Amino acid sequence: MSYVTPEELSKIAVAELEAINKKLEAGPLSTKDRMAISQQDMPVLEPLQRAHLMDEVAIGYTKEQAIVEAQRCLQCKNQPCVNGCPVNVPIPQFIAEIANGDFKKAVDVIKTTNLLPAICGRVCPQEKQCQEQCTVGKALKDVEKSVAIGRLERFVADFERENNLQTLPEVAPATGKRVAIIGSGPAGLTAAADIRRDGHEVVVFEAFHKSGGVMVYGIPEFRLPKSIVSQEIEQLKKMGVQFKENFLVGRTGTLMQLLEEQGFDAAFVGTGAGLPKFLNIEGENLIGVFSANEYLTRANLMRAYDKRADTPLYDAKHVAIVGGGNVAMDAARTAFRLGAEKVSVIYRRTRNEMPARREEIAHAEEEGVEFLFLENPTRILGDEEGRIRGVEALSYQLGKPDESGRRSPVAIPGSEHEIPCDALIVALGNDSSPLMMKTTPGLDVNRKGNIKADENCATSLPKVWAGGDIVQGAATVILAMGDGRRAAASINQYLKQA
């Protein structure tokens, strides 16, 4: 697909809106009229130029694009898109406000259930959630043609922020109750907001020197600008939520010390899943082999791309990434921005089985990332100085579907071959850190080390709730937020009775 400039997309939208307004003069749009409106493309920076910039790739809709896209919504009475949203955003209602040109009212509708729309609009996998359920996409037999709910959510959130229209949620009178939030990622921030709104004192404990969790250390600047995360956190601070950085629960102090010695009446654990998985093959300890966690943390939280940050950076010209998820795409695209001349993604299935968002795969391809499908490393090769010089890989073919429904890769005997590279990033997902479990007696975990929690996110310990990746395993921002909301509702109910 050829690149279309933001200016050209804007002109197209202006013409489309004029045509829509002429039809509206004769009466409401019919379902056929709405179905005939094509989805508005997201304006983005030019691919080869942006591949070496940390600037946000997606520029965002214009007002005209947003209104045109909103006119595609059929306003279904059964609202299937809402059922596909983990926090049940009133999607048709906020889109209707956009169609009417009332962008502030639209974002206010979203914030009745989601206080982080600028973040969710950028990083949530809408095509696997709300947009997957969209009637328009189903009628057109392509989820890619669904109403662009996420892009519209981002648009109104940005409109509110850029025009200084943000308003704080109402906070109930002080109750005298105190709640500790462990982790400042999406689950923790969502729980903090909802608990604070009920009038309870909320303190968020963050292990790093900067709050935001995976949104700060894991997701690159070009996909989610850190200024947006920090502004959302500032809103929480204005509500009265307190933040304590550089506080690693389990080392600086234990969870039980917070409850028994520091006077907290309840705690929510939302520490995420930060223990990286590895290949467990020969050569994994060679110089130049990194987990995606470390690689992205250096680039995002520690700003390795900025010479003024003085963050050590491993110089590599051909970077290979193992994995097919969003983290793998983030690492691959980051590699170009850190100076790589060639970037290869090694994935043992095909493009169709990749769990990464289609948009992220497409952006990576546009920027020059090479995809080596149906291949997987069997050992990592090093030179005489102990540095990686390449990987030995096997070729695969697809067999029968596995438990996830994806076709299992089957190795082809005798297909060993070398892939030269001078850095390897392992992006195979994360497990839960055992620190919280080891320092919290009585906290039940499953065989994978995830905290066990019920449908209300309550754990085996009284006064302790948990949610997000620490319970579900590596998931998504919006699923973590859904846990945060459920936990907050349960905690608020508990504190009313305590």
N, C-alpha and C positions, 0 to 999 in steps of 0.2 A: 504494500500500500504506500503510495507516494505521500510525501510530507505536504501538509497544507498549513500555511502560515496563520497565526492568530488573526491577522488583519483580514485575510480572505474568509476565514470562518465567521468573523464579525459581520462582514458584508452580506454573506449568505443568510445569516440569522436576521439581519435587519429586513431583508427582502421577504423572508418567510413570515416574519411577524406582521408586516404590512398586508400580506395576502390573508393571514389568519384574521386580522382585524376587519378586513373587508367582508369576510364571511360572517363574522360575528355581528356585523351591522344588520344582517338579514335574519339573525336568530342564533340560538345556541348551536355549537358544533355537534354534529352527529358522531356516533361511534365510528362510522366509516371515515369521517373527516379526520378524527383524531388518529386513527390507525394509519392514515396516509402520511402523517407528519413523520419525517425521518428523525432518528435520534441525533441530537446535537453532539458533534465530536468535541472532545476536550482539547482546548488550545494548549500546546506544549512548546517548549524550546526546541530549536533545531537540533536533531539527534547528534550529529558529529561534534557540534559545538558544545552541547550540554554535557557530553561524556567526560569532559575535563573540568566541569564546573560543579560546585556544591550547591548552586542555586536550585530552588525547587523546579522540578521538570514540568509539572502541570501548572499552568498559569491560572486556570479557573475560568468559569463561564462569564460572559458579559451579561448585562441585564437582559438584553434581547434574547440571548441564547437560553437563559434561565426561564423566561416566560414562554418561549416556544416549546422547550422541553416539558414544562409543566402542563402545557395544553395537550400533551400526549396522554396524560393520565385519564383513565376512564371513570374514576371515582366509584369504583366497585362497591356495592353495598356490603358484600361479605368481607371486604378488605383483606384479601389473602396476604398481601405484603406485610401487614401488621403482625400476622401470625408468624411470619418468617423472621421477624426482628426480635433478638433476645431481650431487648428492653421495651418492646411494644410501643415504639414511637408512633404517634397518630399520623401515619404517612399521608393518606389522602387529604387530611385536613391541612397539613402544612403546605402540600403541593398546591392545593386550591388557593391558598393565600398568595403564593408566588404567581400563579396565573392571574390573580387580581392586581399584582404589582405591589402588594403589601409585604415587603421582605422582613420587616421587623416583627410583624405579627406571626409570620411563618416560623421564625426562629424561636419565638416565645412558645409556640405550640410544641416544637421539638423539645424544648427545655422542660416541659412538664414531666418527661421521663428520661431525658438524656442531657446532662449538663456539659458534655464534651463534644458537641456537634462538629466543630472545626477539625477535631482529631479523627472522629469516626468517619466523617465524610471523605477523609484522605486515605485511611488505612484499613477500614473494614472490608471484608470480602463480600460486598453486597451481592455479587453474582451467585454466591452460594447461600444467601440468606433472603433478604427481602426481595431482591430483584429476581431470584429464582422462582418466586411465587407470583410474580407480576403477570396479570392476565394478558397484557400487551405482548410480552415476551413469549408467552405460551401460544397465543394466537398466531404469532409470526414464526413460531417453532424455532426460536433462537433467543436464549437468555441474554445474548449480547445486544439484542434489540429491545429489551425491556426498558421501561421508563428509568432514566438515569438517576435513581433516588439518591445515591451517595453524592453525586456531583451537585445536585440541588441542595442537599444538606450542607455541603461545604460552602456553596455560594452564599446562602443566607447567613451562615455563621461568620464568614469573612466580611460580608456587608455590615453586619452589626458591629464587629470589632473595628473595621476600618473607618466607620462613621461615628465611633465613640457612643454607641447606643446601648452598650451593655448595662443591664440592670441586675442587681443582686437578688437572689431568692430571699424570701422572707424567713427570718430565723425566730423561732418561738422563744419565749422567756426562759431564762436559765433554770435548769432543773437541779443543778448541783451534782449531777452524775458525770463521770469521766470515762471516756472510751479511748483505748489505745489502738491505733491502726498500724500494723506492721507491714511496711512496704508502701511505696508511693506510686505504684503503677496504676493502670486503669481500674483494677478491682478496688484498691485501697482508696483512690481519690473519689470514686463513686460512692463507696460506703461512707467516707468522711463527710461528703456533702449532704447525704440524706440523713445521717445521724445528727449532724450539726443543725440541720433545719428543724429538728425536734427539740432544740434547745440544750443539748448535751455538750459538754466540753470535749473537744476532740484533739488528740495529739497524734500526728503521723510520724513514725520513726523510719528513717531511711538510712541504709548502710553506706551509700555513696555520699559524696560531698554535694551532690545536686539531686533535687527531687524530680520525679517523673518516671522512674523505673525503666522498663523496656522502651518506652517512648523516647527516652533520652539517650540511653546507651546502646539500644539495639536497632532502632529505625533511623536510617540515614537522613541527613539534613535535606537532601534533594527530594525526599519523599514526604517528610514531615519536619518542617522548620522548627528548631528548638524554641524560637521566640513564641510560637503558638502554644507550646506546652507550658512555658513559663508564665504566659499571660493567663492561662487557665488556672494555674496554681495560685497566681496572685489574686484571682477572683475568690478562691477558697480562703485565702488569708484574710481578705476583706470581710468574709463571712465570720471570721473568728477562728478558723481552723489553724492550729499551731503545727509547725514542722520542725523536727529535730533531725538534722543530717548527721552523717558520720556516727551513727548509732546502730551497730550491728547487734540485733537481738539474738542472743545465744552466746555473745562474746562481751560486748559492752555491758550488757545486763540480760538476764533471762526473762522469758515470758512470765514465769511465775513470780519473779521479783516485781515486775510491773503491776501485777494483780495484787500481790500480798504485801508488798513494801511501799509501793508508790501510790497506792490508793485508787487504781483504776477499777471501775465496776464491771467492765467488759473489754474484750479484745477481739479484733478481727485480724487474721493472718492472711495477707495477700502478697507473699514474697516472690511469687512467680516460680518458674522452673529455670534455674540458671546453671545447672551442672551439665556441661556439654558432653555429648556422646562422641565416641571416636570409632575408627575403623577396626582397631585392634589387629593391625597387620604389621609386618616387619618394616622398620624404617620410620615409624610414626614419631620417634623422638629426634629425628634429624632436624638440624637448623633450617628454618624456612617452612616448617609445618605448623599451622595454627588452627585453633578452633575458631569457628565463625564468631563466637562470643568475644574472644580476645581481640580478633581483628576488627570487628565492628565497634567494640568499646574504645579501642585506641583511636579509631577514626571519628566516632561520634562524640562520646563523652570527653575524650582527651584531645580531640581536634588535631589528629596527626597530619591532616592535610594543610594545616596552618603552621608555617615555619616559626611563627611567634610563640606557638604553644610549647615548643621544645620537647615534644613527645617523640621518643625513639620510633623510627619507622624502618621496617625491613625493605630494602630496595630490591624490587623484583621486576623483571621485564615480561616474563610469561607466567601469569598466575592461573592456576587450575583450581576449580572449586568442585567438590564432591557433594551432590545433593540436588534436589529438584523443587524445594519449597521456596517460600518468600524470602527466608533468610539467605538461601543460596543466591537468589537474584540480587538481594541487597549487597552481598559480599562481592559478587561479580561486577556489579555496576560501580561499587566503591573502588575496586581495584584500578579501573581506568582513571578514576579521579585521584588516586594516589601515585600515578605515574607509570602504570603497566602499559606495555605496548601491545600485548596480546592477552586475552582472557578467554579461558575455555571452561565450560561447565560440563562435568562428567556425570551422566545420569544413567542408571542401569535399566530404565524403562524408556518409553517413547514420550514425545511431547504430550500426547493425549493423556498420559497417566500422571503428568507433573502436578503436584498439589499447589504450586504457586499460582497466584492470580494471573489470568491471561494477559491483563494489561501490563503486569510487571514483566512477564516473559517477552511480550511484544516490545516494550521499552528497551529491554536488554538487547534484543536482536537488533533494533534500530541503532543502538549505540555501538554495535560491533562485536558483541559477545558471541563466541563460537559455541555451538552445542554439540557435544559428542554423546549421542544417544546409544542405548543398548551397550554400554561399556561400564566397567567398574574396576577400581584398583585392587590388585592382589598383594602388591608390596610397593614400598617407596624406595627409590634408588638414590644413593648418595655419592658424593665425590670423596676424594681423599681428605678433605677438610671437614667432613661431617655435614656438609650442606646438601640439600636436596638438588638433584639434577633431572629428576623425572619420576614417572610412576610406571610400573608394569601393570597392564590391565588385561582383562578378559573381555571378549565380546559375548553378547547374550542374544537370546531370542525370547519372545514372550510365550509363556505357557498358559496354564489355567489360572483363573482369578483366585486371589488370596482372600483372607478374611475381610479386607477392606473393600473388596470388589474389583480391585485393580488386578490385571493379569500379572502373574508372577514371572520374574525374569529367570531364565534357565541358561546356565553357562554353556558355551559352545567349546567342547574339548579341543585343545590344540590351537586356540585362537589368541594365545598370549602375544602381546605387542607392547611397545614402549610409547609413552606420551611424554615428550620433553617438557619440563617446566622448572622454574627456579623458586616457586612458592606454591604451597598447597593449602587450601582452606577447606576444613572439614565442616560441612553444614548439614548434619544428619539429625538435628533436633537436640533437645535437652531433657535431662531428668531433674528431679527435685533435689535440692541440696539437703543432705542429711542433718545439717546443723540444728535446725529447729527441733527435729525429732529427738536427737541425741541429748539435747539440753532441756527437754520438756517431758518429764515422766508422766505416763498415762495418756499421752497423745497418740491415738491409734493411726497407723498408716497402712496402706496396702502393700502388695509385694513389690510394686514399683517405687515405693517410697513416697507416694502422694498421700496427703492427709485425708483421712476418711471424714466425710461430712454428709449430713442428710439433705433433704430437699430444701431446707431453710438455711443450709450452710453451717448448722451447728455441729461441733465436733464431739469427741468422746469426753472432753473436759468441760465442766460447767464454766460459764462465763467466756468461753472461747468459741469463736466462729472462724471459718476459713473459706476462701474462694479463689477463683482464677486458676492460673496454671499450677499452683501448688496443690490443687485438688484435681483438676481436670487433666493435668499434663499440658504440654505445649499446645495452646489453643489460639484464640484471637482476642483482640482488644475488646470487641463488643460482647463476646461471651464472658470475659472477665468482668466487664461492667454489669452484666446481668447477674452474676454471682454477688457482686458488691451491693446491688439494689436489694436482692433477696435477703442477704445477710443483714443489711441495715434495717429492713422492715422487721426482721426477727429480733434484732438487738433492741430496737426502739420499743417493741412490744414487751420484751423482757424487762427493760428498765422501768416501764410504767408500773409493773407489778412488783418490782424489787423494793 
